[in-house]
Each structure stands twice: as structure tokens, then as C-alpha cells.
Amino acid sequence: APLAVAGQRLCRWEGRRAFSDGGVLQIKTPEFGAESITEGTMQEWNKKAGDFVEAGEVIATIETDKVSVEVKATQSGTILEVLVAVDETVQVGQPLATMQPGGTALPKKAAEAQPAAA
């Protein structure tokens, strides 16, 4: 049976693939603001695989000995895979996650929006 894809979400986190990897983006560790700072520690993930993100949305925070840096999505799309765990050391330019650009956020299920029948 064909894979049902809603909102062009790539179902890689379920072990299936709906689109080619041609459009997949890597989200990389940004510069930390000073050339002397080349690594930091992944402090927090605000998003997980399967989450839709808007361009400019903060998806993670990396902490160095001097600054905390927010990692922002450069485009709207769906996070496919998180490549770095919290508390792991990351280098500037290191891939942190993969993302399928495009699509839109799926609407919340109607069941979530309505109270359960008594």
C-alpha cells in the first residue's frame, strides 16, 4: 500500500521514506560569536523528530563556557532526525539535525479540540 503523506511530512522517523533525500537539509552548529570558541555543549532540544518548525524558530540551545547560543531553523519544515544528544559536545559546523524543508504544520486533531462525550 502506498505511504500516506500528510502535509508533505517525511516519515523517516518511522523507518519509511516518502521523498528522496535530495531536499533534506542539515541543521548545523552555528558560530558562537568569537573565533576562539569552537565547541559547546548541547544544552536543550526544543523540538524532536517529527516536529514541524517555522523559519527562525529556536530548535535547540548550545552552551559554551562564555555564551549560550540559540540554534534557529533557517527554513520552515519538519525535523527528520536529531543527531546530537543533550550534554554532548558539539563543534562549530557540526550537523545537529536533519530537516525536510517545506510543507505546513498539520492541524491539531479534532478530537483534541473537542471535549470527550460524557
C-alpha positions as CSV (number, residue, x, y, z in Angstrom):
1,A,0.0,0.0,0.0
2,P,1.3,3.5,-0.7
3,L,2.6,5.5,2.2
4,A,0.1,8.2,3.1
5,V,1.8,11.5,3.5
6,A,0.0,14.5,5.1
7,G,1.4,18.0,4.6
8,Q,4.5,16.5,2.9
9,R,5.9,15.1,6.1
10,L,8.7,12.6,5.5
11,C,8.0,9.6,7.7
12,R,11.7,8.7,8.2
13,W,11.3,8.6,12.0
14,E,9.0,5.6,11.4
15,G,11.6,3.9,9.3
16,R,9.9,4.8,6.0
17,R,10.8,7.2,3.3
18,A,8.3,9.2,1.2
19,F,10.6,11.5,-0.7
20,S,14.1,11.4,-1.9
21,D,16.9,12.8,0.2
22,G,17.5,15.5,-2.4
23,G,15.8,18.2,-0.4
24,V,16.9,17.2,3.0
25,L,18.8,20.0,4.9
26,Q,21.3,19.6,7.7
27,I,20.9,22.0,10.7
28,K,24.5,22.7,11.8
29,T,26.1,24.2,14.9
30,P,26.3,28.0,14.3
31,E,29.3,30.2,15.1
32,F,29.5,31.1,18.8
33,G,30.4,34.8,18.2
34,A,34.1,34.6,18.8
35,E,36.7,32.7,16.7
36,S,38.3,31.4,19.9
37,I,35.1,29.5,20.8
38,T,35.0,26.3,18.7
39,E,32.9,24.0,20.7
40,G,30.0,23.9,23.1
41,T,27.6,21.5,24.9
42,M,24.1,20.7,23.6
43,Q,22.0,22.1,26.5
44,E,18.4,21.6,25.3
45,W,16.3,20.5,22.3
46,N,13.1,22.4,22.0
47,K,11.9,20.2,19.1
48,K,12.1,16.5,18.3
49,A,12.0,14.3,15.2
50,G,8.6,14.7,13.5
51,D,8.0,18.2,14.7
52,F,7.2,21.0,12.2
53,V,9.2,24.2,12.7
54,E,8.8,27.7,11.3
55,A,11.8,29.6,9.8
56,G,13.5,31.5,12.7
57,E,12.1,29.3,15.4
58,V,14.5,28.2,18.1
59,I,15.0,24.5,18.0
60,A,17.9,24.0,20.4
61,T,20.3,25.8,22.8
62,I,24.1,25.2,22.9
63,E,26.1,26.4,25.9
64,T,29.8,27.3,25.9
65,D,32.0,28.5,28.8
66,K,31.1,32.1,27.8
67,V,27.8,32.2,26.0
68,S,24.5,30.3,25.3
69,V,23.6,30.2,21.6
70,E,20.2,29.6,20.2
71,V,20.0,27.3,17.2
72,K,17.3,28.5,14.8
73,A,15.6,26.9,11.8
74,T,16.8,28.6,8.6
75,Q,13.6,27.4,6.8
76,S,10.2,26.1,7.7
77,G,9.9,22.3,7.6
78,T,9.9,19.0,9.5
79,I,12.7,17.8,11.8
80,L,13.6,14.3,10.5
81,E,16.3,13.2,12.8
82,V,18.2,14.7,15.9
83,L,21.8,13.7,15.5
84,V,23.2,15.0,18.9
85,A,22.0,14.2,22.4
86,V,21.7,16.7,25.2
87,D,25.0,17.1,27.1
88,E,27.1,16.0,24.0
89,T,30.0,18.3,22.9
90,V,29.5,19.9,19.5
91,Q,31.9,21.7,17.2
92,V,31.1,24.7,15.0
93,G,29.7,23.5,11.7
94,Q,28.8,20.0,13.1
95,P,25.4,18.6,11.9
96,L,22.9,18.7,14.7
97,A,19.7,17.5,13.0
98,T,18.2,16.9,9.5
99,M,15.1,18.6,8.2
100,Q,12.8,18.3,5.3
101,P,12.0,21.8,4.1
102,G,8.6,22.9,3.1
103,G,5.1,21.7,4.0
104,T,2.9,23.1,6.7
105,A,2.1,22.2,10.3
106,L,-0.6,19.6,10.5
107,P,-3.8,20.8,12.2
108,K,-4.5,19.5,15.6
109,K,-6.7,16.5,15.7
110,A,-10.4,17.4,16.0
111,A,-10.5,15.0,19.0
112,E,-8.0,17.1,20.9
113,A,-10.0,20.3,20.2
114,Q,-13.3,18.9,21.5
115,P,-14.1,17.6,25.0
116,A,-14.9,13.9,25.2
117,A,-18.5,12.9,25.2
118,A,-19.9,12.1,28.6
